């Protein structure tokens, strides 16, 4: 059974905003590590489990930034567009 058009549009809308959030999360995470804000880059790379540290950092950023991007997208639906 094919998906109705309005459901397909809603899913595309959500995925589009998640991608925006993920792009923001990657750029924020990389700059956080590159500029070593608060020594987090040094601390993460000095650990013997550096890969796990990076996975957890970026997973948290993906969830946070993706959720914010979806929230902004949903709240902007009620906007008057002239």
PyMOL Python script that loads the backbone (N, CA, C, O; Angstrom):
from pymol import cmd

cmd.read_pdbstr("""\
ATOM      1  N   UNK A   1       0.837  -1.165   0.000  1.00  0.00           N
ATOM      2  CA  UNK A   1       0.000   0.000   0.000  1.00  0.00           C
ATOM      3  C   UNK A   1       0.893   1.242   0.000  1.00  0.00           C
ATOM      4  O   UNK A   1       1.707   1.421   0.905  1.00  0.00           O
ATOM      5  N   UNK A   2       0.743   2.092  -1.005  1.00  0.00           N
ATOM      6  CA  UNK A   2       1.576   3.297  -1.065  1.00  0.00           C
ATOM      7  C   UNK A   2       1.200   4.304   0.019  1.00  0.00           C
ATOM      8  O   UNK A   2       0.062   4.357   0.486  1.00  0.00           O
ATOM      9  N   UNK A   3       2.173   5.079   0.390  1.00  0.00           N
ATOM     10  CA  UNK A   3       1.981   6.082   1.436  1.00  0.00           C
ATOM     11  C   UNK A   3       1.234   7.290   0.857  1.00  0.00           C
ATOM     12  O   UNK A   3       1.552   7.746  -0.242  1.00  0.00           O
ATOM     13  N   UNK A   4       0.245   7.807   1.591  1.00  0.00           N
ATOM     14  CA  UNK A   4      -0.462   9.007   1.102  1.00  0.00           C
ATOM     15  C   UNK A   4       0.501  10.190   0.958  1.00  0.00           C
ATOM     16  O   UNK A   4       1.536  10.259   1.621  1.00  0.00           O
ATOM     17  N   UNK A   5       0.130  11.104   0.081  1.00  0.00           N
ATOM     18  CA  UNK A   5       1.011  12.222  -0.237  1.00  0.00           C
ATOM     19  C   UNK A   5       1.306  13.096   0.987  1.00  0.00           C
ATOM     20  O   UNK A   5       2.448  13.519   1.167  1.00  0.00           O
ATOM     21  N   UNK A   6       0.318  13.375   1.824  1.00  0.00           N
ATOM     22  CA  UNK A   6       0.539  14.242   2.984  1.00  0.00           C
ATOM     23  C   UNK A   6       1.497  13.602   3.989  1.00  0.00           C
ATOM     24  O   UNK A   6       2.272  14.308   4.635  1.00  0.00           O
ATOM     25  N   UNK A   7       1.455  12.279   4.127  1.00  0.00           N
ATOM     26  CA  UNK A   7       2.397  11.598   5.018  1.00  0.00           C
ATOM     27  C   UNK A   7       3.812  11.644   4.447  1.00  0.00           C
ATOM     28  O   UNK A   7       4.780  11.858   5.177  1.00  0.00           O
ATOM     29  N   UNK A   8       3.920  11.442   3.151  1.00  0.00           N
ATOM     30  CA  UNK A   8       5.227  11.496   2.496  1.00  0.00           C
ATOM     31  C   UNK A   8       5.824  12.909   2.615  1.00  0.00           C
ATOM     32  O   UNK A   8       7.024  13.054   2.846  1.00  0.00           O
ATOM     33  N   UNK A   9       4.997  13.938   2.460  1.00  0.00           N
ATOM     34  CA  UNK A   9       5.468  15.316   2.600  1.00  0.00           C
ATOM     35  C   UNK A   9       5.937  15.598   4.028  1.00  0.00           C
ATOM     36  O   UNK A   9       6.928  16.299   4.230  1.00  0.00           O
ATOM     37  N   UNK A  10       5.232  15.056   5.009  1.00  0.00           N
ATOM     38  CA  UNK A  10       5.629  15.260   6.410  1.00  0.00           C
ATOM     39  C   UNK A  10       6.968  14.593   6.705  1.00  0.00           C
ATOM     40  O   UNK A  10       7.809  15.162   7.402  1.00  0.00           O
ATOM     41  N   UNK A  11       7.166  13.396   6.178  1.00  0.00           N
ATOM     42  CA  UNK A  11       8.426  12.692   6.410  1.00  0.00           C
ATOM     43  C   UNK A  11       9.578  13.409   5.727  1.00  0.00           C
ATOM     44  O   UNK A  11      10.656  13.538   6.308  1.00  0.00           O
ATOM     45  N   UNK A  12       9.371  13.870   4.518  1.00  0.00           N
ATOM     46  CA  UNK A  12      10.418  14.614   3.809  1.00  0.00           C
ATOM     47  C   UNK A  12      10.744  15.904   4.554  1.00  0.00           C
ATOM     48  O   UNK A  12      11.911  16.281   4.660  1.00  0.00           O
ATOM     49  N   UNK A  13       9.724  16.582   5.069  1.00  0.00           N
ATOM     50  CA  UNK A  13       9.919  17.810   5.846  1.00  0.00           C
ATOM     51  C   UNK A  13      10.780  17.544   7.073  1.00  0.00           C
ATOM     52  O   UNK A  13      11.717  18.292   7.350  1.00  0.00           O
ATOM     53  N   UNK A  14      10.465  16.482   7.808  1.00  0.00           N
ATOM     54  CA  UNK A  14      11.227  16.139   9.012  1.00  0.00           C
ATOM     55  C   UNK A  14      12.660  15.743   8.661  1.00  0.00           C
ATOM     56  O   UNK A  14      13.598  16.187   9.324  1.00  0.00           O
ATOM     57  N   UNK A  15      12.842  14.932   7.650  1.00  0.00           N
ATOM     58  CA  UNK A  15      14.195  14.512   7.258  1.00  0.00           C
ATOM     59  C   UNK A  15      15.043  15.688   6.793  1.00  0.00           C
ATOM     60  O   UNK A  15      16.242  15.747   7.066  1.00  0.00           O
ATOM     61  N   UNK A  16      14.415  16.620   6.092  1.00  0.00           N
ATOM     62  CA  UNK A  16      15.137  17.799   5.634  1.00  0.00           C
ATOM     63  C   UNK A  16      15.657  18.606   6.822  1.00  0.00           C
ATOM     64  O   UNK A  16      16.797  19.070   6.806  1.00  0.00           O
ATOM     65  N   UNK A  17      14.831  18.773   7.843  1.00  0.00           N
ATOM     66  CA  UNK A  17      15.259  19.540   9.008  1.00  0.00           C
ATOM     67  C   UNK A  17      16.255  18.759   9.863  1.00  0.00           C
ATOM     68  O   UNK A  17      17.121  19.364  10.495  1.00  0.00           O
ATOM     69  N   UNK A  18      16.154  17.444   9.896  1.00  0.00           N
ATOM     70  CA  UNK A  18      17.158  16.648  10.614  1.00  0.00           C
ATOM     71  C   UNK A  18      18.525  16.795   9.952  1.00  0.00           C
ATOM     72  O   UNK A  18      19.542  16.879  10.639  1.00  0.00           O
ATOM     73  N   UNK A  19      18.552  16.825   8.642  1.00  0.00           N
ATOM     74  CA  UNK A  19      19.818  17.000   7.925  1.00  0.00           C
ATOM     75  C   UNK A  19      20.427  18.361   8.257  1.00  0.00           C
ATOM     76  O   UNK A  19      21.641  18.465   8.434  1.00  0.00           O
ATOM     77  N   UNK A  20      19.599  19.407   8.343  1.00  0.00           N
ATOM     78  CA  UNK A  20      20.100  20.724   8.744  1.00  0.00           C
ATOM     79  C   UNK A  20      20.707  20.650  10.146  1.00  0.00           C
ATOM     80  O   UNK A  20      21.778  21.203  10.394  1.00  0.00           O
ATOM     81  N   UNK A  21      20.024  19.972  11.049  1.00  0.00           N
ATOM     82  CA  UNK A  21      20.533  19.833  12.410  1.00  0.00           C
ATOM     83  C   UNK A  21      21.822  19.036  12.468  1.00  0.00           C
ATOM     84  O   UNK A  21      22.730  19.382  13.224  1.00  0.00           O
ATOM     85  N   UNK A  22      21.915  17.980  11.684  1.00  0.00           N
ATOM     86  CA  UNK A  22      23.131  17.173  11.667  1.00  0.00           C
ATOM     87  C   UNK A  22      24.308  17.952  11.096  1.00  0.00           C
ATOM     88  O   UNK A  22      25.438  17.807  11.563  1.00  0.00           O
ATOM     89  N   UNK A  23      24.049  18.773  10.093  1.00  0.00           N
ATOM     90  CA  UNK A  23      25.131  19.607   9.546  1.00  0.00           C
ATOM     91  C   UNK A  23      25.615  20.603  10.600  1.00  0.00           C
ATOM     92  O   UNK A  23      26.817  20.836  10.733  1.00  0.00           O
ATOM     93  N   UNK A  24      24.686  21.183  11.342  1.00  0.00           N
ATOM     94  CA  UNK A  24      25.075  22.087  12.419  1.00  0.00           C
ATOM     95  C   UNK A  24      25.841  21.378  13.513  1.00  0.00           C
ATOM     96  O   UNK A  24      26.796  21.927  14.060  1.00  0.00           O
ATOM     97  N   UNK A  25      25.431  20.157  13.840  1.00  0.00           N
ATOM     98  CA  UNK A  25      26.105  19.384  14.882  1.00  0.00           C
ATOM     99  C   UNK A  25      27.523  19.021  14.474  1.00  0.00           C
ATOM    100  O   UNK A  25      28.444  19.107  15.286  1.00  0.00           O
ATOM    101  N   UNK A  26      27.707  18.619  13.230  1.00  0.00           N
ATOM    102  CA  UNK A  26      29.043  18.261  12.762  1.00  0.00           C
ATOM    103  C   UNK A  26      29.952  19.485  12.773  1.00  0.00           C
ATOM    104  O   UNK A  26      31.092  19.411  13.233  1.00  0.00           O
ATOM    105  N   UNK A  27      29.451  20.605  12.270  1.00  0.00           N
ATOM    106  CA  UNK A  27      30.299  21.802  12.245  1.00  0.00           C
ATOM    107  C   UNK A  27      30.622  22.282  13.660  1.00  0.00           C
ATOM    108  O   UNK A  27      31.744  22.715  13.921  1.00  0.00           O
ATOM    109  N   UNK A  28      29.660  22.212  14.572  1.00  0.00           N
ATOM    110  CA  UNK A  28      29.910  22.619  15.952  1.00  0.00           C
ATOM    111  C   UNK A  28      30.893  21.660  16.628  1.00  0.00           C
ATOM    112  O   UNK A  28      31.821  22.102  17.305  1.00  0.00           O
ATOM    113  N   UNK A  29      30.695  20.358  16.449  1.00  0.00           N
ATOM    114  CA  UNK A  29      31.574  19.370  17.074  1.00  0.00           C
ATOM    115  C   UNK A  29      32.996  19.442  16.568  1.00  0.00           C
ATOM    116  O   UNK A  29      33.942  19.355  17.351  1.00  0.00           O
ATOM    117  N   UNK A  30      33.155  19.599  15.268  1.00  0.00           N
ATOM    118  CA  UNK A  30      34.505  19.687  14.701  1.00  0.00           C
ATOM    119  C   UNK A  30      35.188  20.962  15.180  1.00  0.00           C
ATOM    120  O   UNK A  30      36.368  20.937  15.531  1.00  0.00           O
ATOM    121  N   UNK A  31      34.458  22.075  15.199  1.00  0.00           N
ATOM    122  CA  UNK A  31      35.084  23.314  15.670  1.00  0.00           C
ATOM    123  C   UNK A  31      35.379  23.254  17.163  1.00  0.00           C
ATOM    124  O   UNK A  31      36.359  23.840  17.623  1.00  0.00           O
ATOM    125  N   UNK A  32      34.547  22.555  17.922  1.00  0.00           N
ATOM    126  CA  UNK A  32      34.796  22.370  19.350  1.00  0.00           C
ATOM    127  C   UNK A  32      36.095  21.607  19.574  1.00  0.00           C
ATOM    128  O   UNK A  32      36.883  21.957  20.453  1.00  0.00           O
ATOM    129  N   UNK A  33      36.316  20.577  18.786  1.00  0.00           N
ATOM    130  CA  UNK A  33      37.548  19.799  18.902  1.00  0.00           C
ATOM    131  C   UNK A  33      38.749  20.529  18.303  1.00  0.00           C
ATOM    132  O   UNK A  33      39.850  20.462  18.849  1.00  0.00           O
ATOM    133  N   UNK A  34      38.545  21.221  17.192  1.00  0.00           N
ATOM    134  CA  UNK A  34      39.644  21.906  16.514  1.00  0.00           C
ATOM    135  C   UNK A  34      40.216  23.033  17.369  1.00  0.00           C
ATOM    136  O   UNK A  34      41.432  23.167  17.501  1.00  0.00           O
ATOM    137  N   UNK A  35      39.328  23.841  17.949  1.00  0.00           N
ATOM    138  CA  UNK A  35      39.781  24.969  18.761  1.00  0.00           C
ATOM    139  C   UNK A  35      40.034  24.566  20.215  1.00  0.00           C
ATOM    140  O   UNK A  35      40.438  25.397  21.028  1.00  0.00           O
ATOM    141  N   UNK A  36      39.800  23.311  20.539  1.00  0.00           N
ATOM    142  CA  UNK A  36      40.092  22.747  21.858  1.00  0.00           C
ATOM    143  C   UNK A  36      39.460  23.583  22.984  1.00  0.00           C
ATOM    144  O   UNK A  36      40.122  23.956  23.953  1.00  0.00           O
ATOM    145  N   UNK A  37      38.187  23.858  22.827  1.00  0.00           N
ATOM    146  CA  UNK A  37      37.457  24.671  23.805  1.00  0.00           C
ATOM    147  C   UNK A  37      37.399  23.922  25.133  1.00  0.00           C
ATOM    148  O   UNK A  37      36.914  22.793  25.204  1.00  0.00           O
ATOM    149  N   UNK A  38      37.892  24.558  26.163  1.00  0.00           N
ATOM    150  CA  UNK A  38      37.890  23.950  27.484  1.00  0.00           C
ATOM    151  C   UNK A  38      38.773  22.719  27.593  1.00  0.00           C
ATOM    152  O   UNK A  38      38.665  21.969  28.563  1.00  0.00           O
ATOM    153  N   UNK A  39      39.637  22.497  26.624  1.00  0.00           N
ATOM    154  CA  UNK A  39      40.526  21.336  26.650  1.00  0.00           C
ATOM    155  C   UNK A  39      39.828  20.035  26.296  1.00  0.00           C
ATOM    156  O   UNK A  39      40.373  18.957  26.532  1.00  0.00           O
ATOM    157  N   UNK A  40      38.614  20.121  25.728  1.00  0.00           N
ATOM    158  CA  UNK A  40      37.854  18.897  25.448  1.00  0.00           C
ATOM    159  C   UNK A  40      38.502  18.062  24.345  1.00  0.00           C
ATOM    160  O   UNK A  40      38.453  16.833  24.392  1.00  0.00           O
ATOM    161  N   UNK A  41      39.105  18.716  23.356  1.00  0.00           N
ATOM    162  CA  UNK A  41      39.775  17.975  22.288  1.00  0.00           C
ATOM    163  C   UNK A  41      40.983  17.225  22.800  1.00  0.00           C
ATOM    164  O   UNK A  41      41.191  16.064  22.448  1.00  0.00           O
ATOM    165  N   UNK A  42      41.785  17.877  23.630  1.00  0.00           N
ATOM    166  CA  UNK A  42      42.959  17.238  24.215  1.00  0.00           C
ATOM    167  C   UNK A  42      42.545  16.086  25.118  1.00  0.00           C
ATOM    168  O   UNK A  42      43.135  15.007  25.078  1.00  0.00           O
ATOM    169  N   UNK A  43      41.532  16.326  25.924  1.00  0.00           N
ATOM    170  CA  UNK A  43      41.056  15.298  26.843  1.00  0.00           C
ATOM    171  C   UNK A  43      40.510  14.082  26.097  1.00  0.00           C
ATOM    172  O   UNK A  43      40.787  12.944  26.475  1.00  0.00           O
ATOM    173  N   UNK A  44      39.742  14.322  25.047  1.00  0.00           N
ATOM    174  CA  UNK A  44      39.159  13.217  24.282  1.00  0.00           C
ATOM    175  C   UNK A  44      40.228  12.403  23.567  1.00  0.00           C
ATOM    176  O   UNK A  44      40.154  11.174  23.535  1.00  0.00           O
ATOM    177  N   UNK A  45      41.218  13.076  22.994  1.00  0.00           N
ATOM    178  CA  UNK A  45      42.242  12.364  22.231  1.00  0.00           C
ATOM    179  C   UNK A  45      43.308  11.719  23.113  1.00  0.00           C
ATOM    180  O   UNK A  45      43.990  10.796  22.668  1.00  0.00           O
ATOM    181  N   UNK A  46      43.465  12.181  24.344  1.00  0.00           N
ATOM    182  CA  UNK A  46      44.467  11.608  25.240  1.00  0.00           C
ATOM    183  C   UNK A  46      43.992  10.300  25.870  1.00  0.00           C
ATOM    184  O   UNK A  46      44.802   9.528  26.384  1.00  0.00           O
ATOM    185  N   UNK A  47      42.711  10.054  25.832  1.00  0.00           N
ATOM    186  CA  UNK A  47      42.157   8.850  26.431  1.00  0.00           C
ATOM    187  C   UNK A  47      42.479   7.626  25.566  1.00  0.00           C
ATOM    188  O   UNK A  47      42.684   7.749  24.359  1.00  0.00           O
ATOM    189  N   UNK A  48      42.520   6.461  26.187  1.00  0.00           N
ATOM    190  CA  UNK A  48      42.743   5.249  25.391  1.00  0.00           C
ATOM    191  C   UNK A  48      41.477   4.847  24.647  1.00  0.00           C
ATOM    192  O   UNK A  48      41.538   4.032  23.727  1.00  0.00           O
ATOM    193  N   UNK A  49      40.331   5.404  25.029  1.00  0.00           N
ATOM    194  CA  UNK A  49      39.051   5.134  24.357  1.00  0.00           C
ATOM    195  C   UNK A  49      38.595   6.375  23.590  1.00  0.00           C
ATOM    196  O   UNK A  49      37.449   6.802  23.727  1.00  0.00           O
ATOM    197  N   UNK A  50      39.474   6.945  22.796  1.00  0.00           N
ATOM    198  CA  UNK A  50      39.170   8.189  22.103  1.00  0.00           C
ATOM    199  C   UNK A  50      38.029   8.026  21.108  1.00  0.00           C
ATOM    200  O   UNK A  50      37.239   8.952  20.923  1.00  0.00           O
ATOM    201  N   UNK A  51      37.930   6.864  20.464  1.00  0.00           N
ATOM    202  CA  UNK A  51      36.859   6.654  19.483  1.00  0.00           C
ATOM    203  C   UNK A  51      35.493   6.662  20.165  1.00  0.00           C
ATOM    204  O   UNK A  51      34.541   7.246  19.646  1.00  0.00           O
ATOM    205  N   UNK A  52      35.396   6.019  21.318  1.00  0.00           N
ATOM    206  CA  UNK A  52      34.142   6.019  22.057  1.00  0.00           C
ATOM    207  C   UNK A  52      33.784   7.431  22.514  1.00  0.00           C
ATOM    208  O   UNK A  52      32.616   7.820  22.483  1.00  0.00           O
ATOM    209  N   UNK A  53      34.781   8.191  22.936  1.00  0.00           N
ATOM    210  CA  UNK A  53      34.540   9.578  23.342  1.00  0.00           C
ATOM    211  C   UNK A  53      33.960  10.395  22.196  1.00  0.00           C
ATOM    212  O   UNK A  53      33.017  11.163  22.389  1.00  0.00           O
ATOM    213  N   UNK A  54      34.516  10.231  21.016  1.00  0.00           N
ATOM    214  CA  UNK A  54      34.036  10.989  19.860  1.00  0.00           C
ATOM    215  C   UNK A  54      32.642  10.539  19.436  1.00  0.00           C
ATOM    216  O   UNK A  54      31.808  11.363  19.061  1.00  0.00           O
ATOM    217  N   UNK A  55      32.389   9.240  19.495  1.00  0.00           N
ATOM    218  CA  UNK A  55      31.053   8.737  19.149  1.00  0.00           C
ATOM    219  C   UNK A  55      30.013   9.301  20.114  1.00  0.00           C
ATOM    220  O   UNK A  55      28.946   9.741  19.685  1.00  0.00           O
ATOM    221  N   UNK A  56      30.312   9.291  21.398  1.00  0.00           N
ATOM    222  CA  UNK A  56      29.363   9.819  22.382  1.00  0.00           C
ATOM    223  C   UNK A  56      29.172  11.330  22.229  1.00  0.00           C
ATOM    224  O   UNK A  56      28.054  11.829  22.355  1.00  0.00           O
ATOM    225  N   UNK A  57      30.256  12.054  21.961  1.00  0.00           N
ATOM    226  CA  UNK A  57      30.151  13.503  21.763  1.00  0.00           C
ATOM    227  C   UNK A  57      29.246  13.818  20.585  1.00  0.00           C
ATOM    228  O   UNK A  57      28.316  14.615  20.702  1.00  0.00           O
ATOM    229  N   UNK A  58      29.522  13.188  19.445  1.00  0.00           N
ATOM    230  CA  UNK A  58      28.748  13.494  18.250  1.00  0.00           C
ATOM    231  C   UNK A  58      27.330  12.938  18.319  1.00  0.00           C
ATOM    232  O   UNK A  58      26.417  13.534  17.747  1.00  0.00           O
ATOM    233  N   UNK A  59      27.120  11.826  18.993  1.00  0.00           N
ATOM    234  CA  UNK A  59      25.752  11.316  19.162  1.00  0.00           C
ATOM    235  C   UNK A  59      24.915  12.297  19.971  1.00  0.00           C
ATOM    236  O   UNK A  59      23.763  12.565  19.630  1.00  0.00           O
ATOM    237  N   UNK A  60      25.486  12.829  21.034  1.00  0.00           N
ATOM    238  CA  UNK A  60      24.770  13.823  21.826  1.00  0.00           C
ATOM    239  C   UNK A  60      24.484  15.088  21.037  1.00  0.00           C
ATOM    240  O   UNK A  60      23.400  15.663  21.141  1.00  0.00           O
ATOM    241  N   UNK A  61      25.460  15.520  20.247  1.00  0.00           N
ATOM    242  CA  UNK A  61      25.255  16.711  19.425  1.00  0.00           C
ATOM    243  C   UNK A  61      24.211  16.462  18.339  1.00  0.00           C
ATOM    244  O   UNK A  61      23.403  17.344  18.047  1.00  0.00           O
ATOM    245  N   UNK A  62      24.218  15.266  17.734  1.00  0.00           N
ATOM    246  CA  UNK A  62      23.231  14.949  16.702  1.00  0.00           C
ATOM    247  C   UNK A  62      21.819  14.981  17.270  1.00  0.00           C
ATOM    248  O   UNK A  62      20.913  15.544  16.655  1.00  0.00           O
ATOM    249  N   UNK A  63      21.629  14.381  18.438  1.00  0.00           N
ATOM    250  CA  UNK A  63      20.302  14.357  19.051  1.00  0.00           C
ATOM    251  C   UNK A  63      19.846  15.773  19.383  1.00  0.00           C
ATOM    252  O   UNK A  63      18.704  16.144  19.112  1.00  0.00           O
ATOM    253  N   UNK A  64      20.744  16.564  19.970  1.00  0.00           N
ATOM    254  CA  UNK A  64      20.390  17.911  20.389  1.00  0.00           C
ATOM    255  C   UNK A  64      20.103  18.814  19.197  1.00  0.00           C
ATOM    256  O   UNK A  64      19.043  19.436  19.129  1.00  0.00           O
ATOM    257  N   UNK A  65      21.035  18.890  18.263  1.00  0.00           N
ATOM    258  CA  UNK A  65      20.866  19.786  17.124  1.00  0.00           C
ATOM    259  C   UNK A  65      19.745  19.307  16.195  1.00  0.00           C
ATOM    260  O   UNK A  65      19.021  20.129  15.633  1.00  0.00           O
ATOM    261  N   UNK A  66      19.595  18.002  16.029  1.00  0.00           N
ATOM    262  CA  UNK A  66      18.512  17.484  15.204  1.00  0.00           C
ATOM    263  C   UNK A  66      17.152  17.799  15.785  1.00  0.00           C
ATOM    264  O   UNK A  66      16.225  18.150  15.056  1.00  0.00           O
ATOM    265  N   UNK A  67      17.028  17.673  17.105  1.00  0.00           N
ATOM    266  CA  UNK A  67      15.764  17.992  17.772  1.00  0.00           C
ATOM    267  C   UNK A  67      15.436  19.474  17.668  1.00  0.00           C
ATOM    268  O   UNK A  67      14.287  19.846  17.430  1.00  0.00           O
ATOM    269  N   UNK A  68      16.443  20.316  17.846  1.00  0.00           N
ATOM    270  CA  UNK A  68      16.215  21.759  17.732  1.00  0.00           C
ATOM    271  C   UNK A  68      15.807  22.126  16.306  1.00  0.00           C
ATOM    272  O   UNK A  68      14.914  22.951  16.112  1.00  0.00           O
ATOM    273  N   UNK A  69      16.444  21.527  15.319  1.00  0.00           N
ATOM    274  CA  UNK A  69      16.108  21.829  13.925  1.00  0.00           C
ATOM    275  C   UNK A  69      14.684  21.390  13.592  1.00  0.00           C
ATOM    276  O   UNK A  69      13.968  22.106  12.892  1.00  0.00           O
ATOM    277  N   UNK A  70      14.267  20.230  14.081  1.00  0.00           N
ATOM    278  CA  UNK A  70      12.889  19.784  13.850  1.00  0.00           C
ATOM    279  C   UNK A  70      11.916  20.718  14.564  1.00  0.00           C
ATOM    280  O   UNK A  70      10.881  21.082  14.005  1.00  0.00           O
ATOM    281  N   UNK A  71      12.240  21.103  15.787  1.00  0.00           N
ATOM    282  CA  UNK A  71      11.384  22.023  16.530  1.00  0.00           C
ATOM    283  C   UNK A  71      11.221  23.353  15.827  1.00  0.00           C
ATOM    284  O   UNK A  71      10.114  23.887  15.746  1.00  0.00           O
ATOM    285  N   UNK A  72      12.317  23.891  15.319  1.00  0.00           N
ATOM    286  CA  UNK A  72      12.248  25.159  14.587  1.00  0.00           C
ATOM    287  C   UNK A  72      11.409  24.993  13.325  1.00  0.00           C
ATOM    288  O   UNK A  72      10.609  25.866  12.989  1.00  0.00           O
ATOM    289  N   UNK A  73      11.588  23.890  12.638  1.00  0.00           N
ATOM    290  CA  UNK A  73      10.807  23.643  11.423  1.00  0.00           C
ATOM    291  C   UNK A  73       9.324  23.517  11.698  1.00  0.00           C
ATOM    292  O   UNK A  73       8.505  24.070  10.964  1.00  0.00           O
ATOM    293  N   UNK A  74       8.972  22.799  12.743  1.00  0.00           N
ATOM    294  CA  UNK A  74       7.554  22.615  13.080  1.00  0.00           C
ATOM    295  C   UNK A  74       6.936  23.936  13.536  1.00  0.00           C
ATOM    296  O   UNK A  74       5.811  24.265  13.161  1.00  0.00           O
ATOM    297  N   UNK A  75       7.684  24.689  14.348  1.00  0.00           N
ATOM    298  CA  UNK A  75       7.134  25.960  14.811  1.00  0.00           C
ATOM    299  C   UNK A  75       7.029  26.988  13.696  1.00  0.00           C
ATOM    300  O   UNK A  75       6.222  27.913  13.793  1.00  0.00           O
ATOM    301  N   UNK A  76       7.814  26.854  12.651  1.00  0.00           N
ATOM    302  CA  UNK A  76       7.725  27.791  11.549  1.00  0.00           C
ATOM    303  C   UNK A  76       6.574  27.457  10.589  1.00  0.00           C
ATOM    304  O   UNK A  76       6.323  28.222   9.657  1.00  0.00           O
ATOM    305  N   UNK A  77       5.886  26.361  10.788  1.00  0.00           N
ATOM    306  CA  UNK A  77       4.769  26.010   9.921  1.00  0.00           C
ATOM    307  C   UNK A  77       3.610  26.976  10.053  1.00  0.00           C
ATOM    308  O   UNK A  77       2.872  27.187   9.090  1.00  0.00           O
ATOM    309  N   UNK A  78       3.433  27.568  11.227  1.00  0.00           N
ATOM    310  CA  UNK A  78       2.314  28.476  11.459  1.00  0.00           C
ATOM    311  C   UNK A  78       2.613  29.899  10.993  1.00  0.00           C
ATOM    312  O   UNK A  78       1.788  30.792  11.186  1.00  0.00           O
ATOM    313  N   UNK A  79       3.756  30.122  10.393  1.00  0.00           N
ATOM    314  CA  UNK A  79       4.178  31.431   9.932  1.00  0.00           C
ATOM    315  C   UNK A  79       3.331  31.914   8.774  1.00  0.00           C
ATOM    316  O   UNK A  79       2.995  31.134   7.883  1.00  0.00           O
ATOM    317  N   UNK A  80       2.978  33.202   8.776  1.00  0.00           N
ATOM    318  CA  UNK A  80       2.288  33.788   7.636  1.00  0.00           C
ATOM    319  C   UNK A  80       3.311  34.129   6.565  1.00  0.00           C
ATOM    320  O   UNK A  80       4.273  34.853   6.822  1.00  0.00           O
ATOM    321  N   UNK A  81       3.103  33.609   5.375  1.00  0.00           N
ATOM    322  CA  UNK A  81       4.035  33.864   4.284  1.00  0.00           C
ATOM    323  C   UNK A  81       3.316  34.685   3.221  1.00  0.00           C
ATOM    324  O   UNK A  81       2.380  34.206   2.580  1.00  0.00           O
ATOM    325  N   UNK A  82       3.753  35.899   3.044  1.00  0.00           N
ATOM    326  CA  UNK A  82       3.133  36.791   2.065  1.00  0.00           C
ATOM    327  C   UNK A  82       4.005  36.948   0.872  1.00  0.00           C
ATOM    328  O   UNK A  82       3.649  37.665  -0.062  1.00  0.00           O
TER     329      UNK A  82
END
""", "prot")
cmd.dss("prot")
cmd.show_as("cartoon", "prot")
cmd.util.cbc("prot")
cmd.orient("prot")
